[in-house]
Amino acid sequence: MNPKLEVLEVPISGHAQHIVLRHYRPTFEKDLLPIVLYFHGGGFIGGSLDEAETQAAHLAESIPAWVISVGYSLAPKYPFPAAPEDAFLALRWAIDNARTFRADARRIALAGHDAGGNIANGLAAMTRDRGGIRVAAQALIGPLLDPSMTRIACDASRDAERDALECARQYRAWLPSMALQVHPYAAPIESRRLGGMPPTLVISAEKDPMRAEAELYAGCLIQAGVPTEAMRRRDLCHRDLVCDRAVLDDAATFLRRRLAIP
């Protein structure tokens, strides 16, 4: 247990089942804090709130913020759009309960790693399209953004190629029909409408075969006029990204700046 953080789990009604939110609030922060929703990795078919514990707690302390780690529904039992719709319901819950947890519903950011980066980005697009909620920023750490798997880094090692094959299997479980593989909330790299997305940080890893899609997406956002920062971490692989303290510090710094925290 971390005495610096208040940690609480709350079940809510999700898109297709009940899901669990685990939220973190710095114990000694009495001011209204911004809200950050965090989405764990796991390739759409795995991952858990426990695996996201370090990342969510780090962001809560470092920003500081009321961080809500979302236990979204997993494929293949719950394919798309269950996860992004769960994310949207989690965001609505956060806004409705912000006052209770001394949080500021006018300052909202999103963050995620791996599949969680895809879900965070999909949620940002959903809030833009549905209206009524403004997302101030998103931090995407090694995000999976290309279900077509046609943008693999050409210098990938054999281990990285195996990772790419596993990623393709995960996408098939999450997006069972071909039509879903170009849906803008699942395949943002294919979207022709990126204007209005929130300021974005994209962090990629040098040894990640999926880094090409993340970096290409950052370029697409820039072309669409979205304030975007891109970083590539040397000597790191996909799995290492979210375990690297410097990466989490970069994400916290970006979100703190965009949430206007002194």
Secondary structure, 3 states (H helix, E strand, C coil): CCCCEEEEEEEEECCCCEEEEEEEEECCCCCCEEEEEEECCCCCCCCCCCCCHHHHHHHHHHCCCEEEEEECCCCCCCCCCHHHHHHHHHHHHHHHCCCCCCEEEEEEEEEEECHHHHHHHHHHHHHHHHCCCCCCEEEEECCCCCCCCCCCCCCCCHHHHHHHHHHHHHHHHHCCCHHHHHCCCCCHHHCCCCCCCCCEEEEEECCCCCHHHHHHHHHHHHHCCCCEEEEEECCCCHHHHCCCHHHHHHHHHHHHHHCCCC
